[in-house]
Amino acid sequence: MALTISTLLLSPAALSLEHRNVLSEPDEANTTVSEAAFDLVTRYFAEFINKSGPYGSLYLSQRTNFNATEDDVEDDVEDDVEDDVEDDVEDDVEDDVEDDVEDDVEDDVEDDVEDDVEDDVEDDVEDDVEDDVEDDVEDDVEDDVEDDVEGDVEDDVEGDVEDDVEGGVEDDVEDDVEDDTEDKIDDHVGGDIEDDAEEEIEDKVEDDSKDDAEDDIEDKTESDLDADSVEKLSSFSVDDSYYEIIEQRASLQLENVIQGSADDNNEKVFSDNWLILSEPNESDFLQANGYSIISSRFLPSLNKDLVRVEAPRSFKLDSAGIALLKNLNSSERAVDLNHIYSLSALSAQSENKAQIPRNLLSITPPTTRQKVGIVDTQIHTSHPSLRRLNITSKDFSEKAPISSSSHGNSVVSILAGQSDDFMGLLSNVDVYAASVFFHDDDSGDITTTESLLNSLDWLVSQDVKVINMSLAGPANMVLSAAIEEYCQQGIIIVAAVGNNGPHSEPLFPAADECVIGVTAISENNRVYRRAVRGPQVDIASYGVNILAADNQSGYASVTGTSFATPFVTAQVLSLLTDAPVSQSSQKMLTEELMSLTIDLGDPGKDIVYGFGALTQKGQYSSQH
């Protein structure tokens, strides 16, 4: 402002010229100069032109006075002009500054508001909208996809799903869905269609997801932000990264729908043979009634025979066939198919951001050494974190056990691994590891009902009271009957609820009434997005980005309900005493376990977190 004013000030010569113009043509702006001074200056000016006139001497005598008066007038004019100029400049500058400030502030405010709104929206999307949108998108996607599947897929799906699943769906769907999809479509559609269906579904999902996301964001921000922010928000567009989140969720939901259509709610079977769990020496009865016995094995822990028989030729794996199997069940025997079960985990990832189990949850070791059973993949006892453990292993897989999987190593290391740079949750335990998984060309890494029954029989026969089952699959009447008997004996079974998505049907054995069903949460207590939900969820614990042993000699970050399960198993072991576990003491122990949790989600037990989450905070609260 000072520089602007200085450039506007008049020079003395300019002031002199301005002064003479004022004297020759007085107006209202110069009323500060008296009339007498004006007359005198006029006469002096005329005398200056004609010095020989009568006023010549007066001119000469008054010249000095005139000069003085001229100086005074110039000073007055300079003061007046300076005041006027300063006022004008101040007004002009003030107007200019106000305009500039308004323009600059408006630009700055728009930038700041956009930044603030973007930050606020991102926070809301992550904290609030994510939950709202997830539920809305999942519901809308499910409805839309079901409508599209019913309306469009009947015309277009068979070849398209087969081709697109091979290239676009994740490895687990690729392994499990591809072959089953073709069979399922043959049964339900019967057409010969190529090339378009999944693209149409994905486009529909993406469009509907974006529309719903924008509506949810607008509603959420209008309720959380003030009026000015909402006005600015009207010109704000949702960041593309948010749509990427929605598209990922839509893709996963699409994957769930395709998988559900392909494997008929995971009702996969290893063979069409029947399994019969019956009283001993019933083989003669079965043969007498026309059943061809393939194998029979006595299970000491149940005092029953497990018999595999060839299904009648008329039997078909359809609703009528399932109804027939159910009708064959009685209090004396259980009959069902030899179902397939899979691991409840994602593939191992890098170590980045992974948490050492003991850093997430500190559990007091049991007062006396306890046995724990692990039903899983083959354990590689040479791993650095497992060398110090007392591990007894036995294989029960239908075929050669898989050796490339790190799943079993990861579960055991989380539970009790110990090395110089790794700490699992517990010490003072003996591990009994039953290997049950093998690789199948059609279904991937799997186990069967028969393998699970044989492994449970061995573990219980070893006087193991707590069994960890980080696997999931369909309901099976033979397996459920055996588990119910074990629970009555005081055996505590802890199982993963599975990772088939929040709209999946309940998976077993977690959904069996007496089994403790475990879901996974992240370090900030958010449920794992692919965890199965429902009344079978009893408890939650850490299962996202957990550092665990791989199948070589290193470590990796693992995620899934499989890896939340050993956190709960470890806590159960810490509560055991020397007293034998009965059905009543088992109930008391379970109640004590639930008292150590913090309630997340809806008050009381809910379908997402069960009774609550077993976390470090819950442990701290229980001790104070």
Backbone torsions as a table, in degrees:
resi	resn	phi	psi	omega
1	MET	NA	-39.8	179.9
2	ALA	-61.1	-41.8	-179.9
3	LEU	-64.8	-37.9	-179.9
4	THR	-66.3	-43.3	-179.6
5	ILE	-64.4	-43.1	-177.3
6	SER	-61.9	-35.6	179.9
7	THR	-72.6	-20.2	-178.9
8	LEU	-90.2	-15.6	-178.7
9	LEU	-67.6	139.5	-178.1
10	LEU	-80.2	144.8	174.7
11	SER	-75.4	160.9	179.3
12	PRO	-55.8	-41.5	179.6
13	ALA	-62.4	-42.3	178.3
14	ALA	-63.8	-38.9	178.4
15	LEU	-63.8	-39.8	180.0
16	SER	-62.4	-46.3	178.4
17	LEU	-62.4	-42.0	178.8
18	GLU	-62.1	-38.5	-179.5
19	HIS	-63.6	-43.9	179.9
20	ARG	-64.9	-40.2	176.7
21	ASN	-61.6	-35.9	178.2
22	VAL	-66.1	-41.9	-178.0
23	LEU	-67.5	-38.1	-176.9
24	SER	-76.2	-28.4	-179.4
25	GLU	-135.5	76.6	-177.8
26	PRO	-65.8	145.1	173.7
27	ASP	-144.7	-168.7	-174.2
28	GLU	-64.2	-26.8	-179.5
29	ALA	-69.2	-17.4	-176.6
30	ASN	-115.6	26.9	-179.6
31	THR	-68.7	-6.8	177.7
32	THR	-73.9	-18.3	176.8
33	VAL	-86.7	125.7	-175.3
34	SER	-66.7	156.9	178.4
35	GLU	-63.0	-37.8	-179.6
36	ALA	-63.0	-44.0	178.3
37	ALA	-62.0	-37.5	178.6
38	PHE	-62.6	-46.2	179.0
39	ASP	-62.2	-45.3	-178.1
40	LEU	-60.8	-46.3	180.0
41	VAL	-62.4	-37.1	179.3
42	THR	-63.4	-45.7	179.9
43	ARG	-65.1	-42.3	179.3
44	TYR	-62.1	-37.8	-179.9
45	PHE	-66.0	-41.9	177.3
46	ALA	-64.9	-40.6	-179.9
47	GLU	-64.6	-34.3	178.3
48	PHE	-62.0	-33.1	178.2
49	ILE	-72.4	-37.6	-177.1
50	ASN	-129.6	87.0	-175.0
51	LYS	-70.4	-16.6	-177.8
52	SER	-85.1	-3.6	179.9
53	GLY	-72.3	179.5	-175.7
54	PRO	-66.6	-16.4	-178.4
55	TYR	-99.1	8.6	-176.3
56	GLY	-60.6	-47.9	-179.6
57	SER	-66.4	-38.9	177.6
58	LEU	-61.6	-39.1	177.8
59	TYR	-59.4	-45.9	-177.8
60	LEU	-66.4	-39.7	-176.7
61	SER	-73.1	-29.2	-176.2
62	GLN	-99.2	6.6	-176.6
63	ARG	-60.4	-39.9	-179.7
64	THR	-63.5	-44.4	178.7
65	ASN	-61.9	-38.0	179.9
66	PHE	-63.2	-44.8	179.6
67	ASN	-60.2	-40.9	178.7
68	ALA	-63.4	-44.6	-180.0
69	THR	-62.4	-40.5	179.1
70	GLU	-60.5	-41.9	177.8
71	ASP	-60.4	-44.4	-179.5
72	ASP	-61.9	-45.1	-179.2
73	VAL	-62.1	-42.1	179.1
74	GLU	-61.3	-40.4	177.5
75	ASP	-61.4	-45.7	-179.4
76	ASP	-61.1	-44.5	-178.2
77	VAL	-64.1	-42.7	178.5
78	GLU	-58.9	-43.3	179.0
79	ASP	-62.3	-45.9	-178.3
80	ASP	-64.0	-46.1	-179.1
81	VAL	-63.5	-41.0	179.8
82	GLU	-61.7	-42.6	177.8
83	ASP	-62.0	-45.9	-179.2
84	ASP	-62.8	-44.2	-179.3
85	VAL	-62.6	-43.8	179.7
86	GLU	-61.1	-42.8	178.1
87	ASP	-61.1	-46.9	-179.3
88	ASP	-62.9	-43.3	-179.1
89	VAL	-63.9	-42.9	179.6
90	GLU	-61.0	-43.5	178.7
91	ASP	-62.4	-45.9	-179.0
92	ASP	-63.6	-45.4	-179.7
93	VAL	-63.2	-41.9	-179.7
94	GLU	-61.2	-43.8	177.8
95	ASP	-62.2	-45.8	179.8
96	ASP	-61.9	-43.8	-179.2
97	VAL	-63.4	-42.5	179.8
98	GLU	-61.6	-43.5	177.9
99	ASP	-61.5	-47.2	-179.6
100	ASP	-62.6	-42.8	-179.5
101	VAL	-63.0	-43.5	179.6
102	GLU	-60.5	-44.6	179.3
103	ASP	-64.0	-47.2	-177.8
104	ASP	-66.3	-44.8	-178.5
105	VAL	-63.5	-40.4	179.3
106	GLU	-60.8	-44.5	177.8
107	ASP	-62.9	-45.9	-179.5
108	ASP	-63.2	-42.3	-178.3
109	VAL	-64.6	-42.1	178.4
110	GLU	-60.2	-44.4	178.2
111	ASP	-62.5	-46.5	-178.3
112	ASP	-64.4	-42.6	-179.0
113	VAL	-64.9	-41.6	177.9
114	GLU	-61.4	-43.2	178.1
115	ASP	-63.4	-46.1	-178.0
116	ASP	-64.9	-43.6	-179.5
117	VAL	-64.1	-40.0	178.9
118	GLU	-61.5	-44.7	178.0
119	ASP	-63.0	-44.6	-178.7
120	ASP	-62.3	-43.4	-178.6
121	VAL	-65.8	-40.6	178.4
122	GLU	-62.0	-42.4	178.0
123	ASP	-63.9	-43.9	179.9
124	ASP	-64.1	-40.0	179.7
125	VAL	-61.8	-42.9	-177.4
126	GLU	-71.9	-41.7	-172.8
127	ASP	-89.5	-46.7	-173.0
128	ASP	-108.5	-51.7	-173.7
129	VAL	-65.7	-32.2	-178.6
130	GLU	-56.6	-46.5	178.9
131	ASP	-64.6	-47.4	-178.4
132	ASP	-62.8	-47.7	-177.1
133	VAL	-66.7	-38.6	-179.3
134	GLU	-57.6	-49.0	-179.5
135	ASP	-64.9	-46.1	-178.3
136	ASP	-63.8	-46.4	-177.6
137	VAL	-64.1	-43.5	-179.1
138	GLU	-61.8	-43.9	179.0
139	ASP	-64.2	-48.0	-179.1
140	ASP	-63.8	-43.9	-179.5
141	VAL	-62.0	-42.8	-179.5
142	GLU	-61.4	-46.0	179.7
143	ASP	-63.6	-47.4	-177.3
144	ASP	-65.0	-44.1	-177.9
145	VAL	-66.3	-39.6	177.9
146	GLU	-62.0	-42.9	177.6
147	ASP	-61.1	-45.3	-179.8
148	ASP	-65.5	-40.0	-179.8
149	VAL	-62.5	-42.4	-179.1
150	GLU	-70.1	-39.1	-174.9
151	GLY	-85.6	-45.6	-172.3
152	ASP	-98.9	-39.3	-171.3
153	VAL	-65.5	-29.9	178.3
154	GLU	-59.9	-25.6	179.6
155	ASP	-92.3	-26.6	-166.0
156	ASP	-126.9	-1.6	-158.8
157	VAL	-82.6	-45.1	-158.2
158	GLU	-49.2	-63.1	-177.0
159	GLY	-68.8	-33.7	-176.6
160	ASP	-67.3	-47.0	179.2
161	VAL	-61.4	-40.8	-179.9
162	GLU	-61.7	-45.4	-179.4
163	ASP	-69.8	-46.3	-175.6
164	ASP	-71.6	-33.9	178.6
165	VAL	-63.1	-37.0	179.3
166	GLU	-61.7	-37.9	-173.7
167	GLY	-99.4	-29.8	-168.1
168	GLY	-112.4	-15.4	-176.6
169	VAL	-96.7	153.4	-175.0
170	GLU	-64.4	166.5	-170.6
171	ASP	-58.7	-37.7	-176.6
172	ASP	-66.1	-37.3	177.0
173	VAL	-72.2	-37.7	-179.6
174	GLU	-61.0	-41.8	-178.9
175	ASP	-67.9	-42.3	-169.2
176	ASP	-93.2	-26.0	-167.6
177	VAL	-98.1	-35.7	-164.5
178	GLU	-53.3	-56.2	-177.0
179	ASP	-68.4	-40.0	-177.8
180	ASP	-67.7	-30.6	-179.7
181	THR	-61.1	-44.6	-178.7
182	GLU	-61.9	-43.0	179.7
183	ASP	-64.7	-42.5	-177.7
184	LYS	-64.5	-41.5	-179.4
185	ILE	-67.1	-36.7	177.5
186	ASP	-59.7	-39.3	-178.3
187	ASP	-71.4	-43.5	-170.2
188	HIS	-98.8	-22.0	-176.9
189	VAL	-113.3	-54.0	175.7
190	GLY	78.6	7.4	-177.8
191	GLY	-94.8	-178.0	177.7
192	ASP	-130.3	83.6	-167.5
193	ILE	-121.7	145.9	-175.0
194	GLU	-132.1	153.5	152.3
195	ASP	80.8	-22.3	-167.0
196	ASP	-117.9	-22.9	-161.4
197	ALA	-64.8	-51.0	-173.3
198	GLU	-67.0	-33.5	176.9
199	GLU	-62.4	-41.4	178.5
200	GLU	-63.9	-41.4	179.3
201	ILE	-64.1	-45.6	-178.1
202	GLU	-64.1	-40.9	177.4
203	ASP	-62.4	-42.3	179.5
204	LYS	-64.2	-44.4	179.1
205	VAL	-61.3	-44.4	-177.2
206	GLU	-64.6	-45.3	-179.3
207	ASP	-63.1	-47.9	-179.1
208	ASP	-65.4	-37.4	-179.5
209	SER	-64.3	-42.7	-178.8
210	LYS	-66.8	-41.6	178.8
211	ASP	-61.1	-45.9	-179.9
212	ASP	-65.3	-38.1	-179.6
213	ALA	-63.4	-44.4	-179.5
214	GLU	-63.5	-41.6	178.5
215	ASP	-62.6	-43.2	-179.7
216	ASP	-64.7	-40.8	-179.5
217	ILE	-65.1	-43.1	-178.7
218	GLU	-62.9	-45.9	178.8
219	ASP	-61.7	-42.8	-176.8
220	LYS	-66.7	-45.7	-176.3
221	THR	-71.0	-33.8	178.6
222	GLU	-65.4	-30.2	178.7
223	SER	-81.9	-24.2	-175.1
224	ASP	-98.8	-27.1	-175.5
225	LEU	-102.1	159.9	177.9
226	ASP	-77.3	176.1	-173.8
227	ALA	-61.9	-41.5	-179.5
228	ASP	-62.7	-42.1	180.0
229	SER	-66.0	-37.9	179.1
230	VAL	-65.3	-38.5	178.0
231	GLU	-61.6	-43.9	177.7
232	LYS	-65.7	-32.4	-177.3
233	LEU	-65.4	-23.3	-178.1
234	SER	-60.2	-25.9	178.9
235	SER	-99.2	5.9	-176.1
236	PHE	-95.8	135.5	178.3
237	SER	-107.2	144.0	-178.4
238	VAL	-65.4	137.1	-178.8
239	ASP	-65.1	144.1	-178.7
240	ASP	-60.0	-27.5	-178.9
241	SER	-64.0	-29.9	178.9
242	TYR	-68.9	-39.6	177.8
243	TYR	-64.3	-31.1	178.1
244	GLU	-63.2	-39.2	177.4
245	ILE	-62.1	-45.7	-179.2
246	ILE	-63.1	-42.0	-179.4
247	GLU	-65.0	-36.1	177.4
248	GLN	-63.7	-44.2	-180.0
249	ARG	-65.4	-41.4	178.2
250	ALA	-62.0	-39.4	179.4
251	SER	-62.9	-42.5	178.9
252	LEU	-65.3	-39.1	179.2
253	GLN	-65.6	-40.6	176.5
254	LEU	-60.2	-41.5	178.7
255	GLU	-59.5	-42.0	-179.6
256	ASN	-64.6	-40.7	-179.9
257	VAL	-64.6	-45.3	179.4
258	ILE	-62.0	-43.6	-179.0
259	GLN	-64.6	-40.4	179.3
260	GLY	-62.8	-38.9	178.5
261	SER	-69.1	-31.7	-173.3
262	ALA	-78.1	-41.4	-170.7
263	ASP	-113.0	12.5	174.1
264	ASP	49.9	62.3	177.9
265	ASN	59.4	38.8	175.1
266	ASN	65.0	20.4	179.0
267	GLU	-79.4	60.0	179.4
268	LYS	-91.0	143.5	179.7
269	VAL	-127.0	149.1	-179.8
270	PHE	-77.3	-34.4	176.3
271	SER	-157.1	170.9	179.2
272	ASP	-88.4	11.4	174.8
273	ASN	-68.8	153.4	176.2
274	TRP	-99.2	145.6	171.2
275	LEU	-107.3	134.8	-179.8
276	ILE	-128.1	122.0	175.0
277	LEU	-103.0	110.8	-170.6
278	SER	-140.0	173.3	176.6
279	GLU	-63.1	153.4	-179.3
280	PRO	-59.4	152.5	173.9
281	ASN	65.6	27.5	176.7
282	GLU	-94.0	2.1	-177.7
283	SER	-60.1	-38.8	179.7
284	ASP	-62.0	-39.6	179.8
285	PHE	-62.6	-43.0	-178.5
286	LEU	-64.9	-43.1	179.9
287	GLN	-66.5	-36.3	179.8
288	ALA	-66.3	-24.6	-179.9
289	ASN	-98.0	16.3	171.3
290	GLY	90.5	8.8	179.5
291	TYR	-86.9	133.3	177.6
292	SER	-93.6	111.9	-174.8
293	ILE	-81.3	126.2	178.4
294	ILE	-90.9	-44.3	178.5
295	SER	-156.0	159.2	178.2
296	SER	-148.0	137.5	-179.1
297	ARG	-142.1	133.5	178.0
298	PHE	-83.6	131.7	178.5
299	LEU	-106.4	100.8	-175.5
300	PRO	-58.5	-37.0	-176.2
301	SER	-64.6	-22.8	179.6
302	LEU	-111.0	-10.5	-175.2
303	ASN	55.9	43.3	-180.0
304	LYS	-141.6	162.9	176.2
305	ASP	-96.6	141.0	171.4
306	LEU	-107.8	112.7	-172.8
307	VAL	-116.1	132.5	172.7
308	ARG	-105.0	125.3	-179.2
309	VAL	-123.6	155.8	176.8
310	GLU	-77.4	130.9	-179.8
311	ALA	-67.2	147.9	176.0
312	PRO	-57.2	149.8	-177.8
313	ARG	-62.0	-27.3	-178.5
314	SER	-79.5	-9.2	-176.0
315	PHE	-73.6	135.0	175.2
316	LYS	-128.3	144.1	-179.6
317	LEU	-82.5	74.4	176.9
318	ASP	-136.5	-172.4	-176.7
319	SER	-61.0	-37.2	179.2
320	ALA	-68.0	-38.8	179.0
321	GLY	-67.3	-40.6	177.3
322	ILE	-63.3	-40.4	178.3
323	ALA	-62.4	-38.5	177.6
324	LEU	-61.2	-45.6	179.4
325	LEU	-60.4	-43.4	-179.0
326	LYS	-62.2	-38.1	-179.3
327	ASN	-69.0	-22.4	179.3
328	LEU	-77.3	-14.1	-179.1
329	ASN	-76.9	144.5	179.1
330	SER	-151.7	-178.6	178.3
331	SER	-68.2	-20.9	-179.0
332	GLU	-90.7	-26.0	-176.0
333	ARG	-146.9	154.6	173.6
334	ALA	-122.2	136.9	-176.0
335	VAL	-131.2	133.9	176.0
336	ASP	-166.5	-178.3	179.1
337	LEU	-84.9	168.9	177.6
338	ASN	-91.9	81.1	-173.2
339	HIS	-70.5	162.8	178.9
340	ILE	-101.8	141.3	177.2
341	TYR	-127.9	149.4	-177.1
342	SER	-126.5	170.7	-179.2
343	LEU	-76.7	143.1	-178.8
344	SER	-98.2	67.4	-176.6
345	ALA	-157.2	161.4	169.3
346	LEU	-92.4	171.7	175.2
347	SER	-67.0	152.6	177.8
348	ALA	-65.2	146.4	179.9
349	GLN	-119.9	-174.3	179.1
350	SER	-68.9	168.5	-177.7
351	GLU	-76.9	-11.0	-173.6
352	ASN	-55.8	130.6	176.0
353	LYS	66.5	6.4	179.2
354	ALA	-76.2	150.0	-177.0
355	GLN	-109.1	135.4	173.0
356	ILE	-68.2	133.1	-174.4
357	PRO	-51.1	-46.5	-176.4
358	ARG	-64.2	-27.4	177.6
359	ASN	-72.8	-23.8	179.0
360	LEU	-84.8	-37.2	-175.5
361	LEU	-147.7	121.9	178.3
362	SER	-98.6	119.0	-176.9
363	ILE	-120.3	133.2	178.2
364	THR	-71.1	127.5	-179.5
365	PRO	-61.0	153.8	176.8
366	PRO	-61.4	149.7	-176.5
367	THR	-65.7	-31.3	175.9
368	THR	-125.1	156.5	-176.4
369	ARG	-62.5	132.3	-176.0
370	GLN	-120.3	154.9	175.0
371	LYS	-98.0	141.8	176.2
372	VAL	-133.8	137.7	178.5
373	GLY	-100.1	138.9	178.4
374	ILE	-124.6	116.5	175.5
375	VAL	-102.4	109.0	-168.3
376	ASP	-164.6	-159.2	174.2
377	THR	-78.8	172.7	-179.4
378	GLN	-61.1	138.2	-179.3
379	ILE	-94.2	134.6	176.2
380	HIS	-99.5	94.2	-172.7
381	THR	-69.3	-8.9	179.3
382	SER	-79.9	-7.5	-180.0
383	HIS	-62.2	140.4	-177.0
384	PRO	-54.1	-34.9	-177.4
385	SER	-79.8	-9.6	-176.4
386	LEU	-112.1	-7.4	-175.1
387	ARG	-63.9	-31.8	-176.5
388	ARG	-82.8	-7.4	-176.4
389	LEU	-86.4	151.7	173.1
390	ASN	-92.8	99.1	-174.3
391	ILE	-115.9	125.6	173.9
392	THR	-110.7	124.0	-174.2
393	SER	-120.0	150.8	174.5
394	LYS	-152.6	141.9	-176.0
395	ASP	-100.2	136.3	179.3
396	PHE	-131.7	17.5	-176.2
397	SER	-74.1	151.6	-179.0
398	GLU	-65.3	-34.9	178.6
399	LYS	-126.3	-171.5	-180.0
400	ALA	-57.1	129.1	-176.9
401	PRO	-64.5	145.3	178.1
402	ILE	-73.8	137.6	-179.4
403	SER	-110.5	-9.5	-176.1
404	SER	-86.5	-15.0	-177.2
405	SER	-80.7	140.3	176.8
406	SER	-99.9	4.8	-173.2
407	HIS	-57.3	-51.5	-179.4
408	GLY	-61.7	-43.3	177.0
409	ASN	-57.8	-43.1	-178.4
410	SER	-63.1	-46.1	-178.7
411	VAL	-61.8	-47.7	-178.1
412	VAL	-66.7	-38.9	-179.7
413	SER	-65.7	-37.9	176.1
414	ILE	-62.7	-42.8	-177.4
415	LEU	-68.5	-46.6	-170.3
416	ALA	-149.0	13.0	-178.6
417	GLY	-62.7	144.1	-179.6
418	GLN	-144.6	127.7	172.5
419	SER	-156.6	-179.5	-178.4
420	ASP	-64.2	-29.5	-176.8
421	ASP	-120.2	16.2	-179.5
422	PHE	-147.9	140.7	178.6
423	MET	-136.0	116.0	172.2
424	GLY	-77.3	-170.5	-171.4
425	LEU	-81.0	-32.4	-170.5
426	LEU	-133.3	156.6	164.0
427	SER	-125.3	-178.9	176.6
428	ASN	66.6	37.5	176.2
429	VAL	-134.5	151.2	172.5
430	ASP	-109.0	130.8	-174.5
431	VAL	-101.2	128.5	172.8
432	TYR	-112.4	109.9	-172.1
433	ALA	-106.3	116.8	176.5
434	ALA	-99.6	116.2	179.6
435	SER	-87.2	121.9	-174.9
436	VAL	-128.7	-8.6	-172.9
437	PHE	-96.0	143.1	175.1
438	PHE	-140.5	168.2	-178.8
439	HIS	-97.9	130.8	176.8
440	ASP	-116.5	133.0	-175.9
441	ASP	-61.4	-31.7	-178.1
442	ASP	-86.4	-36.1	-170.9
443	SER	-116.5	-1.8	178.9
444	GLY	85.1	-147.1	-179.9
445	ASP	-82.6	113.6	-173.0
446	ILE	-139.7	168.9	166.3
447	THR	-136.6	175.2	-175.0
448	THR	-125.7	165.8	176.9
449	THR	-57.3	-43.5	-178.2
450	GLU	-62.6	-42.0	178.5
451	SER	-63.9	-40.3	179.8
452	LEU	-64.2	-42.0	179.8
453	LEU	-63.9	-42.7	179.5
454	ASN	-65.6	-38.6	-179.7
455	SER	-70.0	-40.2	178.1
456	LEU	-64.1	-40.5	178.1
457	ASP	-59.1	-43.7	179.5
458	TRP	-64.8	-45.2	-178.1
459	LEU	-62.0	-45.2	-179.5
460	VAL	-66.7	-35.0	178.0
461	SER	-66.7	-21.5	176.8
462	GLN	-88.3	11.4	179.2
463	ASP	64.2	33.3	173.8
464	VAL	-82.3	130.4	-177.2
465	LYS	-103.8	-17.3	-179.7
466	VAL	-128.7	126.3	-175.7
467	ILE	-125.1	129.5	178.2
468	ASN	-100.2	124.4	179.5
469	MET	-126.2	92.3	-180.0
470	SER	-89.4	64.0	-177.1
471	LEU	-152.8	167.4	-177.2
472	ALA	-157.2	153.3	180.0
473	GLY	-173.3	-163.7	-174.9
474	PRO	-78.6	167.2	174.6
475	ALA	-65.7	141.8	178.3
476	ASN	-143.9	122.2	-173.5
477	MET	-67.0	-30.6	178.1
478	VAL	-71.4	-47.3	179.5
479	LEU	-64.1	-41.5	-180.0
480	SER	-64.5	-37.5	178.1
481	ALA	-64.7	-40.6	179.1
482	ALA	-67.2	-43.9	-178.9
483	ILE	-64.0	-39.6	178.1
484	GLU	-61.0	-40.3	177.7
485	GLU	-65.2	-40.9	178.6
486	TYR	-64.3	-39.6	178.3
487	CYS	-61.8	-38.7	178.3
488	GLN	-65.9	-24.1	176.3
489	GLN	-83.1	-4.3	179.3
490	GLY	95.7	7.0	177.6
491	ILE	-73.8	135.7	179.0
492	ILE	-106.9	119.2	-179.1
493	ILE	-111.2	126.3	179.6
494	VAL	-114.5	123.7	-173.0
495	ALA	-135.1	150.6	178.1
496	ALA	-76.5	140.0	-179.5
497	VAL	-77.2	-16.2	176.6
498	GLY	103.3	165.1	-174.3
499	ASN	-121.6	31.9	-177.6
500	ASN	-84.0	5.6	177.7
501	GLY	103.9	158.9	-174.3
502	PRO	-65.7	-17.3	-179.0
503	HIS	-102.4	10.3	179.7
504	SER	-68.9	152.2	169.0
505	GLU	-65.8	155.0	178.3
506	PRO	-57.2	140.5	179.1
507	LEU	-110.1	156.2	-173.9
508	PHE	-119.1	155.3	10.1
509	PRO	-82.6	-1.4	-177.8
510	ALA	-57.8	-31.9	-176.8
511	ALA	-81.5	-6.7	173.0
512	ASP	-65.6	141.4	-168.4
513	GLU	-58.0	-38.0	-174.1
514	CYS	-92.6	1.0	179.7
515	VAL	-90.3	143.0	176.1
516	ILE	-84.5	109.1	-178.5
517	GLY	-87.3	127.6	-172.4
518	VAL	-115.7	130.8	171.9
519	THR	-109.4	170.7	-175.0
520	ALA	-112.6	143.0	173.8
521	ILE	-128.1	161.7	176.2
522	SER	-87.0	178.7	-179.1
523	GLU	-61.9	-28.6	178.8
524	ASN	-95.4	21.2	172.0
525	ASN	69.1	26.8	174.2
526	ARG	-98.4	136.0	-176.6
527	VAL	-65.1	143.4	176.9
528	TYR	-62.3	129.7	-168.6
529	ARG	-62.4	-24.7	-177.6
530	ARG	-102.3	5.5	-179.8
531	ALA	-68.4	139.3	176.6
532	VAL	-68.4	142.2	179.1
533	ARG	-116.6	158.7	178.1
534	GLY	149.2	178.4	-178.2
535	PRO	-64.9	-15.8	179.5
536	GLN	-75.3	-11.5	178.2
537	VAL	-76.6	118.0	-179.1
538	ASP	-102.9	-33.9	-172.4
539	ILE	-156.8	154.2	179.0
540	ALA	-121.7	151.0	170.9
541	SER	-157.7	177.7	-173.5
542	TYR	-62.2	130.8	178.8
543	GLY	-153.8	19.0	-179.1
544	VAL	-122.3	126.7	179.8
545	ASN	55.6	55.0	178.8
546	ILE	-98.3	131.5	176.4
547	LEU	-76.8	128.4	-176.6
548	ALA	-150.3	164.4	-178.7
549	ALA	-67.6	141.8	172.7
550	ASP	-94.2	-166.0	-177.2
551	ASN	-95.9	10.2	176.6
552	GLN	-112.2	-106.1	177.3
553	SER	-139.3	14.6	-178.5
554	GLY	-115.8	-158.1	-175.9
555	TYR	-137.0	157.7	178.9
556	ALA	-149.2	161.0	175.1
557	SER	-83.9	129.4	-179.3
558	VAL	-124.4	152.2	-177.9
559	THR	-141.4	141.2	176.4
560	GLY	144.4	164.4	178.7
561	THR	-65.1	-21.8	175.2
562	SER	-54.9	-38.1	-171.1
563	PHE	-94.3	-8.4	169.1
564	ALA	-81.0	-28.1	-175.9
565	THR	-60.3	-45.5	179.3
566	PRO	-64.9	-22.8	174.0
567	PHE	-62.5	-44.1	-179.9
568	VAL	-72.1	-41.2	177.6
569	THR	-58.2	-42.4	178.8
570	ALA	-62.0	-41.3	179.8
571	GLN	-66.4	-38.5	176.6
572	VAL	-61.9	-44.5	179.7
573	LEU	-60.7	-36.8	-178.8
574	SER	-67.9	-21.0	-179.1
575	LEU	-91.0	-9.1	-178.5
576	LEU	-70.6	151.3	175.1
577	THR	-121.8	-175.9	179.3
578	ASP	-73.8	-17.9	-177.2
579	ALA	-67.6	143.6	177.4
580	PRO	-59.7	145.2	-179.7
581	VAL	-90.4	121.8	177.0
582	SER	-109.8	177.9	-179.9
583	GLN	-64.2	-37.1	179.7
584	SER	-72.4	-42.7	178.7
585	SER	-68.3	-29.4	175.4
586	GLN	-63.4	-40.9	178.7
587	LYS	-64.8	-41.6	178.7
588	MET	-64.2	-40.3	179.5
589	LEU	-64.5	-40.8	179.1
590	THR	-63.2	-40.7	178.0
591	GLU	-63.8	-39.7	177.7
592	GLU	-64.9	-38.8	177.2
593	LEU	-59.6	-46.9	-178.3
594	MET	-66.1	-26.5	179.3
595	SER	-70.7	-15.8	179.5
596	LEU	-86.7	-2.6	-175.8
597	THR	-91.5	163.6	169.4
598	ILE	-107.4	140.7	-175.4
599	ASP	-78.7	118.5	175.5
600	LEU	-114.9	160.0	179.0
601	GLY	72.0	-147.7	179.5
602	ASP	-65.9	147.1	179.6
603	PRO	-56.4	139.9	-177.9
604	GLY	77.4	-162.9	-179.6
605	LYS	-72.8	136.2	177.2
606	ASP	-136.6	172.5	-172.8
607	ILE	-80.0	-7.4	-178.3
608	VAL	-98.0	-51.3	-174.5
609	TYR	-110.6	-1.3	-176.2
610	GLY	68.4	-137.2	178.3
611	PHE	-74.9	-17.4	-179.8
612	GLY	151.8	-176.1	-175.7
613	ALA	-109.9	134.3	175.0
614	LEU	-85.8	102.6	-175.2
615	THR	-132.5	171.9	177.3
616	GLN	-60.8	-38.3	179.2
617	LYS	-62.8	-41.6	178.8
618	GLY	-64.1	-38.5	178.0
619	GLN	-63.0	-42.8	-178.7
620	TYR	-64.5	-43.2	-177.4
621	SER	-65.4	-34.2	-176.9
622	SER	-71.7	-16.3	-177.3
623	GLN	-101.9	-0.3	-176.7
624	HIS	-131.1	NA	NA
